[in-house]
Amino acid sequence: MTSSIPNRRAVDDWTPPRRPDAELLQGRYVQLERLVPDLHAADLHRANSASDAIWDYLPYGPFASSAAYHRWARDVTQGADPFFYAIKPLATGHCSGVASYLRIAPEAGSIEVGHVNFSPELQRTPAATEAIFLMMQWAFEAGYRRFEWKCDATNLGSRRAAQRYGFSFEGIFRQAAVVKGRNRDTAWFACIDAEWPALKEAFGAWLAPSNFDAEGRQIEQLGALTSLVRVASDPAL
């Protein structure tokens, strides 16, 4: 008998997807390589040293030395979850950010992007946007049904970024954690597989070279392209 409860539908012909592996994620502006401390730590520490503010909402950092950053990178790459990438813009050939998959749950078809840390030289570039797109693309094309983004509820920059990337706001988990001695309420965002075709089209249009003028300024804003895909607005913005 078919259920009449909204969204309590049968999920037919679905197989739990594979976990992330060492596959290189290659784009037009950037490539994502599995984080290897001996290969990437020194470059990442150099880029991240430009501003301590990028660590404000993360539970670790800043790091006083390349060796300290290397130890952190070594620790977080020991297991399979989180699964960290080093982000390397093709224009520079230098790693200038990291991001990871985490809370990887193939049995539920759910995966999260997190530990996003873009150095000042990576922020507000096509490479930064393409990095998130490549992770989203891999997740949905691998067969995941849900792609999540979570952040400190006071981090309005991260909340704006989530919606710009096409994630829908799903609510606030109050007193979800204590980070660096402070309370953290967590804002939840997600996009789902049914939205992926429209999101892929939006990212493709934004990332096209024709969307940038001679000075590299965007012509069409990504948020405008993803706005029709997002289900709910974020009341904090």
KAPEZI-V393628 format. One record per helix or strand of 2 or more residues. SS is the DSSP state (@ for helix, = for strand). FROM is the first residue (numbers start at 1). LEN is the number of residues. Records with the same first field share a line. If there is no record, write none. Layout:
BEGIN
SS->FROM-LEN + FROM-LEN
END
This chain:
BEGIN
=->25-2 + 30-5 + 83-7 + 95-11 + 110-9 + 146-7 + 168-12 + 182-11
@->37-12 + 52-4 + 66-11 + 126-17 + 156-9 + 193-15 + 209-3 + 222-5
END
